Amino acid sequence: MSTIPPRRPRAEELYDAHWRRSSYSGGANDCVELADLGAYAAVRDSKALDLSPVILSRSALDELLDHFADGSHR
């Protein structure tokens, strides 16, 4: 039995998304923002809003965050 993967978000969904800033932001608009898009998440640089955000599956985002949380990126 095959499973159909979820549809990737459309541009208007990214525009209307609720973007959250990192709690580590210094307030100088120099941080990473994240939007929850259901099966996907979008990540963008708050200084470069004209660039397309990076779209990741939730599992890929979890792996990325785990990688940095455990210090294995060093």
Beta strands, then each sheet from edge to edge (+ up, - down):
strand 1: 19-21
strand 2: 32-37
strand 3: 40-45
strand 4: 54-57
sheet 1: 1+ 2- 3+ 4-
end
